[in-house]
Amino acid sequence: MFSSSSTTSSSSEIYAGSFSFSDHSSSSSPAMSPEEEEIYSKLRAADIFDHEQGLILLRKMTRSSEDLRVSLCTDRILSFLRQLLVSRYNLVQTNAAASLVNLSLEKRNKVRIVRSGFVPLLIDVLKSGTAEAQEHVAGALFSLALEDENKMVIGVLGAVEPLLHALRSSESERAKGDAALALYHLSLIPSNRTRLVRAGAVATLLSMVRSGESTSRILLVLCNIAACPDGKSAMLEGNAVGILVGKLREGGGGEDEAARENCVAVLLTLCQGNLRFRGLASEAGAEEVLKEVEENGNGRVKEKAGKILQAMRGGGESEYGENAEAREWNRMIEATGLSRTQFACTSQF
């Protein structure tokens, strides 16, 4: 766990751990709302109990009120949250992380939070914080990754590998799910797909698909990875075609139905512009499985299965042949039936 020196306060500054925060209560700062003043008075106190109570109050106020999420996302509050997020006290860290998730749910707060320097702190907690705090941090990174302006920054600052580790190793299903969705949204941009490939994500994700862990969400990430040349090569080398065809052969309904559609979407992306796909698909017995999907699937999955079969038979060269690698990302999104706003973060803590 993290350690910090004891919190002390003076009339001009508040010191906690290795951080130093100015007291923003001067007349030059915007006036505080009654809600912010109540929270601020507790967070600036020297006693840990006051910190806990202030964070619990902040968490409660921002759980369901959009207006309070906006009005309480101030420099003053964010300064304290940066410190308290890495507190050695479990309750303080957990409530700070949960409060940040709630603040991040408001679209206008997402960029502000990232620009305030939270991403490195969130990564640290994801690596070595309490289990409950890690769960909230995965949710925070998912929420922040929904904003296009944040995607590259979060990737550059090193969130991809810790999120991948959380997806693979966390004991919390919620943390795993939020980590998967964070990686999905981050991998909507090419640079983060490359980071995932370099981090060894392909082998990890395919292993999880084979074992049936969070399959539908994992496949969303794989669909994005398959859209980049390095990702496609790594997936073909890693027996992705055989694994995905095997998953389709299992069939099922409910969550399995969503996984089936996502399997077909990944296969469609893999077959685009890749002649090697035909041999691998034939070896895996894909034609028989895809024919069954084409005959019995719903509209979207039926269409995708038909396109893959067409590519396997050598048809549609202009769309699925050797010159298809330059296809724009928006066309891939359209082909998979996904949208950039799907799976928006709605969790409140």
VEXDREN-2710 file (C-alpha; in Angstrom, 1 decimal):
% VEXDREN-2710
k/r/px/py/pz
1/MET/0.0/0.0/0.0
2/PHE/0.9/3.6/-0.3
3/SER/2.4/5.6/2.5
4/SER/2.2/9.3/3.2
5/SER/3.4/11.5/6.0
6/SER/0.9/12.8/8.5
7/THR/-1.3/15.5/7.4
8/THR/-0.7/19.0/8.8
9/SER/-2.4/22.3/8.0
10/SER/-1.7/26.0/8.3
11/SER/-3.5/29.1/7.5
12/SER/-2.0/29.3/4.0
13/GLU/-1.3/25.8/2.9
14/ILE/-2.3/22.2/3.4
15/TYR/0.5/19.6/3.4
16/ALA/-0.2/15.9/3.0
17/GLY/2.3/13.2/2.1
18/SER/4.6/14.4/-0.7
19/PHE/2.0/16.8/-2.0
20/SER/1.5/20.5/-1.1
21/PHE/-1.7/22.2/-1.9
22/SER/-2.5/25.9/-1.7
23/ASP/-5.5/27.0/0.3
24/HIS/-7.8/28.2/-2.5
25/SER/-10.2/30.1/-0.2
26/SER/-8.7/33.4/-1.0
27/SER/-10.9/36.2/-2.5
28/SER/-9.3/35.6/-5.9
29/SER/-10.8/32.2/-6.2
30/PRO/-14.4/31.6/-7.3
31/ALA/-16.9/31.7/-4.4
32/MET/-17.7/28.3/-3.0
33/SER/-21.2/26.8/-3.0
34/PRO/-22.6/25.8/0.4
35/GLU/-22.1/22.1/-0.6
36/GLU/-18.4/22.7/-1.6
37/GLU/-17.8/24.7/1.6
38/GLU/-19.1/21.9/3.7
39/ILE/-16.9/19.3/2.0
40/TYR/-13.9/21.6/1.8
41/SER/-14.0/22.4/5.5
42/LYS/-13.7/18.6/6.3
43/LEU/-11.0/17.8/3.6
44/ARG/-8.7/20.7/4.8
45/ALA/-8.8/19.6/8.4
46/ALA/-5.9/17.8/10.0
47/ASP/-7.9/14.8/11.3
48/ILE/-8.2/11.7/9.2
49/PHE/-11.7/11.2/10.4
50/ASP/-12.7/14.5/8.9
51/HIS/-11.2/13.5/5.6
52/GLU/-13.2/10.3/5.7
53/GLN/-16.4/12.2/6.5
54/GLY/-15.7/14.8/3.8
55/LEU/-15.2/12.1/1.1
56/ILE/-18.2/10.2/2.2
57/LEU/-20.2/13.4/1.8
58/LEU/-18.7/14.1/-1.6
59/ARG/-19.4/10.6/-2.7
60/LYS/-23.0/10.8/-1.6
61/MET/-23.7/14.2/-3.1
62/THR/-22.3/13.2/-6.5
63/ARG/-23.9/9.8/-6.7
64/SER/-27.0/10.9/-8.5
65/SER/-26.9/14.7/-8.9
66/GLU/-25.6/15.9/-12.3
67/ASP/-25.6/19.5/-11.1
68/LEU/-23.5/18.7/-8.1
69/ARG/-21.0/16.7/-10.1
70/VAL/-20.4/19.8/-12.1
71/SER/-20.3/22.3/-9.3
72/LEU/-18.1/20.2/-7.1
73/CYS/-15.5/19.4/-9.7
74/THR/-13.4/22.4/-8.7
75/ASP/-9.7/22.9/-8.4
76/ARG/-10.0/22.9/-4.7
77/ILE/-11.8/19.6/-4.5
78/LEU/-9.6/18.0/-7.2
79/SER/-6.5/19.1/-5.3
80/PHE/-7.6/17.2/-2.2
81/LEU/-8.7/14.2/-4.2
82/ARG/-5.3/13.9/-5.8
83/GLN/-3.7/13.6/-2.4
84/LEU/-6.3/11.4/-0.8
85/LEU/-6.4/9.0/-3.7
86/VAL/-3.0/7.7/-2.6
87/SER/-3.7/7.8/1.1
88/ARG/-2.4/4.8/3.2
89/TYR/-5.8/4.7/4.9
90/ASN/-8.1/2.2/3.1
91/LEU/-11.4/4.0/3.7
92/VAL/-9.9/7.3/2.6
93/GLN/-8.4/5.8/-0.6
94/THR/-11.6/3.9/-1.4
95/ASN/-13.9/6.9/-1.0
96/ALA/-11.6/9.2/-2.9
97/ALA/-11.6/6.8/-5.8
98/ALA/-15.4/6.3/-5.7
99/SER/-15.9/10.1/-5.6
100/LEU/-13.7/10.6/-8.6
101/VAL/-15.8/8.0/-10.5
102/ASN/-18.9/9.9/-9.8
103/LEU/-17.4/13.3/-10.8
104/SER/-16.1/11.7/-14.0
105/LEU/-19.6/10.6/-15.1
106/GLU/-20.3/14.1/-16.2
107/LYS/-19.0/14.7/-19.7
108/ARG/-17.7/18.2/-19.1
109/ASN/-15.6/16.9/-16.2
110/LYS/-13.7/14.1/-18.1
111/VAL/-11.0/16.2/-19.7
112/ARG/-10.6/18.5/-16.7
113/ILE/-9.9/15.5/-14.5
114/VAL/-7.3/14.1/-16.9
115/ARG/-5.7/17.5/-17.2
116/SER/-5.5/17.8/-13.5
117/GLY/-3.0/15.0/-13.3
118/PHE/-5.1/12.1/-12.1
119/VAL/-4.1/9.4/-14.6
120/PRO/-0.6/8.5/-13.1
121/LEU/-2.3/8.4/-9.7
122/LEU/-5.0/6.1/-10.9
123/ILE/-2.4/3.8/-12.5
124/ASP/-0.5/3.6/-9.2
125/VAL/-3.7/2.6/-7.3
126/LEU/-4.6/0.1/-10.0
127/LYS/-1.2/-1.5/-9.5
128/SER/-1.0/-1.5/-5.7
129/GLY/-4.1/0.0/-4.1
130/THR/-6.7/-1.8/-2.0
131/ALA/-9.0/-4.2/-3.9
132/GLU/-12.0/-2.0/-3.5
133/ALA/-10.1/1.1/-4.6
134/GLN/-8.8/-0.8/-7.7
135/GLU/-12.4/-1.6/-8.6
136/HIS/-13.3/2.0/-8.5
137/VAL/-10.2/3.1/-10.4
138/ALA/-11.0/0.6/-13.2
139/GLY/-14.4/2.3/-13.4
140/ALA/-12.8/5.8/-13.4
141/LEU/-10.4/4.9/-16.3
142/PHE/-13.3/3.4/-18.2
143/SER/-15.3/6.6/-17.7
144/LEU/-12.5/8.9/-18.6
145/ALA/-11.6/6.8/-21.7
146/LEU/-15.1/7.5/-23.2
147/GLU/-13.9/11.1/-24.0
148/ASP/-12.0/11.1/-27.3
149/GLU/-9.6/13.8/-26.2
150/ASN/-8.5/11.6/-23.3
151/LYS/-7.8/8.4/-25.2
152/MET/-4.3/9.1/-26.4
153/VAL/-3.2/10.8/-23.1
154/ILE/-4.4/7.8/-21.0
155/GLY/-2.5/5.4/-23.3
156/VAL/0.7/7.5/-23.4
157/LEU/0.7/7.8/-19.6
158/GLY/0.9/4.0/-19.3
159/ALA/-2.6/2.8/-18.5
160/VAL/-2.8/0.0/-21.0
161/GLU/-0.6/-2.6/-19.3
162/PRO/-2.2/-2.1/-15.8
163/LEU/-5.7/-2.4/-17.2
164/LEU/-4.7/-5.5/-19.1
165/HIS/-3.3/-7.0/-15.8
166/ALA/-6.5/-6.0/-14.0
167/LEU/-8.6/-7.7/-16.7
168/ARG/-6.5/-10.9/-16.4
169/SER/-5.9/-11.0/-12.6
170/SER/-8.5/-9.1/-10.7
171/GLU/-10.8/-11.1/-8.4
172/SER/-13.6/-8.5/-8.9
173/GLU/-15.9/-9.2/-11.9
174/ARG/-16.8/-5.5/-11.9
175/ALA/-13.1/-4.5/-12.1
176/LYS/-12.6/-7.0/-14.9
177/GLY/-15.6/-5.7/-16.8
178/ASP/-14.6/-2.0/-16.5
179/ALA/-11.0/-2.8/-17.4
180/ALA/-12.2/-4.5/-20.6
181/LEU/-14.5/-1.6/-21.5
182/ALA/-11.7/0.9/-20.8
183/LEU/-9.4/-1.1/-23.1
184/TYR/-12.1/-1.2/-25.8
185/HIS/-12.6/2.6/-25.8
186/LEU/-8.8/3.2/-25.6
187/SER/-8.2/0.9/-28.5
188/LEU/-10.5/2.9/-30.8
189/ILE/-7.4/4.9/-31.7
190/PRO/-4.5/3.2/-33.6
191/SER/-1.7/4.1/-31.1
192/ASN/-3.4/2.3/-28.3
193/ARG/-4.0/-0.8/-30.4
194/THR/-0.2/-0.9/-31.0
195/ARG/0.4/-0.6/-27.3
196/LEU/-1.9/-3.5/-26.6
197/VAL/-0.1/-5.7/-29.1
198/ARG/3.3/-4.8/-27.6
199/ALA/2.0/-5.5/-24.1
200/GLY/1.1/-9.1/-25.2
201/ALA/-2.6/-8.5/-25.1
202/VAL/-3.4/-10.8/-28.0
203/ALA/-2.3/-14.0/-26.2
204/THR/-4.0/-12.9/-23.0
205/LEU/-7.3/-12.0/-24.6
206/LEU/-7.4/-15.1/-26.8
207/SER/-6.8/-17.3/-23.8
208/MET/-9.7/-15.6/-22.0
209/VAL/-12.0/-16.2/-24.9
210/ARG/-11.0/-19.8/-25.0
211/SER/-11.8/-20.2/-21.3
212/GLY/-15.1/-18.2/-21.6
213/GLU/-14.1/-15.3/-19.3
214/SER/-16.0/-12.0/-20.1
215/THR/-16.1/-13.2/-23.6
216/SER/-18.4/-10.6/-25.2
217/ARG/-16.4/-7.7/-23.9
218/ILE/-13.0/-9.3/-24.6
219/LEU/-14.1/-9.8/-28.2
220/LEU/-14.8/-6.1/-28.6
221/VAL/-11.2/-5.3/-27.7
222/LEU/-10.0/-8.0/-30.1
223/CYS/-12.1/-6.5/-32.9
224/ASN/-10.3/-3.2/-32.5
225/ILE/-6.8/-4.9/-32.3
226/ALA/-7.6/-6.9/-35.5
227/ALA/-8.0/-3.6/-37.3
228/CYS/-4.3/-2.8/-37.2
229/PRO/-1.7/-4.7/-39.2
230/ASP/0.4/-5.7/-36.2
231/GLY/-2.7/-6.8/-34.3
232/LYS/-4.0/-8.8/-37.2
233/SER/-0.7/-10.6/-37.7
234/ALA/-0.4/-11.4/-34.0
235/MET/-3.9/-12.7/-33.9
236/LEU/-3.4/-15.0/-36.9
237/GLU/-0.2/-16.3/-35.5
238/GLY/-2.0/-16.9/-32.2
239/ASN/-4.6/-19.2/-33.7
240/ALA/-7.3/-16.6/-33.3
241/VAL/-9.3/-18.1/-36.3
242/GLY/-9.4/-21.5/-34.7
243/ILE/-10.3/-20.2/-31.3
244/LEU/-13.1/-17.9/-32.7
245/VAL/-14.5/-20.7/-34.9
246/GLY/-14.5/-23.0/-31.9
247/LYS/-16.4/-20.4/-29.9
248/LEU/-19.0/-20.1/-32.7
249/ARG/-19.4/-23.9/-32.8
250/GLU/-20.3/-23.9/-29.1
251/GLY/-23.5/-21.8/-29.9
252/GLY/-25.8/-20.8/-27.1
253/GLY/-28.1/-17.8/-26.3
254/GLY/-28.2/-14.7/-24.1
255/GLU/-24.7/-13.5/-23.3
256/ASP/-23.5/-16.3/-25.7
257/GLU/-25.5/-14.8/-28.5
258/ALA/-23.8/-11.4/-28.0
259/ALA/-20.4/-13.2/-27.9
260/ARG/-21.4/-15.1/-31.1
261/GLU/-22.1/-11.8/-33.0
262/ASN/-18.8/-10.3/-31.7
263/CYS/-16.9/-13.5/-32.8
264/VAL/-18.2/-13.0/-36.3
265/ALA/-17.3/-9.3/-36.2
266/VAL/-13.7/-10.2/-35.3
267/LEU/-13.5/-12.8/-38.0
268/LEU/-14.8/-10.3/-40.5
269/THR/-12.1/-7.8/-39.5
270/LEU/-9.4/-10.5/-39.7
271/CYS/-10.5/-11.6/-43.2
272/GLN/-10.3/-8.1/-44.7
273/GLY/-7.2/-7.7/-46.9
274/ASN/-5.6/-11.0/-45.8
275/LEU/-5.3/-13.9/-48.2
276/ARG/-3.8/-16.1/-45.4
277/PHE/-7.2/-16.0/-43.6
278/ARG/-8.7/-18.3/-46.2
279/GLY/-6.4/-21.2/-45.4
280/LEU/-6.6/-20.8/-41.7
281/ALA/-10.4/-20.6/-41.8
282/SER/-10.6/-23.7/-44.0
283/GLU/-8.3/-25.6/-41.6
284/ALA/-10.5/-24.6/-38.7
285/GLY/-13.7/-25.8/-40.5
286/ALA/-15.1/-22.2/-40.6
287/GLU/-17.3/-22.6/-43.7
288/GLU/-19.7/-25.1/-42.1
289/VAL/-20.0/-23.0/-38.9
290/LEU/-20.5/-19.8/-40.8
291/LYS/-23.1/-21.3/-43.1
292/GLU/-25.1/-22.2/-39.9
293/VAL/-24.7/-18.7/-38.6
294/GLU/-25.8/-17.2/-42.0
295/GLU/-28.9/-19.4/-42.0
296/ASN/-30.0/-19.0/-38.4
297/GLY/-28.5/-15.8/-37.1
298/ASN/-30.1/-12.4/-36.8
299/GLY/-29.8/-9.7/-39.5
300/ARG/-26.5/-8.2/-38.6
301/VAL/-24.6/-11.4/-37.8
302/LYS/-26.1/-13.1/-40.9
303/GLU/-24.8/-10.3/-43.1
304/LYS/-21.3/-10.5/-41.6
305/ALA/-21.1/-14.3/-41.9
306/GLY/-22.1/-14.0/-45.5
307/LYS/-19.3/-11.5/-46.2
308/ILE/-16.8/-13.8/-44.6
309/LEU/-18.0/-16.7/-46.7
310/GLN/-17.7/-14.5/-49.8
311/ALA/-14.2/-13.6/-48.9
312/MET/-13.2/-17.3/-48.3
313/ARG/-14.5/-18.2/-51.8
314/GLY/-12.4/-15.5/-53.3
315/GLY/-15.2/-13.0/-54.1
316/GLY/-15.4/-9.4/-53.2
317/GLU/-11.7/-8.7/-53.9
318/SER/-12.2/-4.9/-54.0
319/GLU/-13.6/-5.0/-50.4
320/TYR/-11.8/-7.9/-48.8
321/GLY/-8.7/-8.4/-51.0
322/GLU/-5.1/-7.4/-50.7
323/ASN/-5.8/-3.6/-51.0
324/ALA/-8.3/-3.4/-48.1
325/GLU/-5.8/-2.6/-45.3
326/ALA/-6.2/1.2/-45.9
327/ARG/-9.9/1.0/-45.0
328/GLU/-10.9/3.8/-42.7
329/TRP/-11.7/3.1/-39.0
330/ASN/-15.3/4.3/-39.3
331/ARG/-16.0/1.7/-41.9
332/MET/-14.8/-1.1/-39.6
333/ILE/-17.0/0.3/-36.8
334/GLU/-20.0/0.2/-39.2
335/ALA/-19.1/-3.4/-40.3
336/THR/-19.1/-4.6/-36.8
337/GLY/-22.4/-3.0/-35.8
338/LEU/-20.7/-1.1/-32.9
339/SER/-20.7/2.6/-32.2
340/ARG/-18.3/4.9/-30.3
341/THR/-21.0/5.7/-27.7
342/GLN/-22.0/2.1/-27.0
343/PHE/-21.2/0.8/-23.5
344/ALA/-21.2/4.3/-22.0
345/CYS/-20.3/4.3/-18.3
346/THR/-23.3/4.5/-16.0
347/SER/-21.9/3.2/-12.8
348/GLN/-22.4/5.3/-9.7
349/PHE/-20.7/4.7/-6.4
END
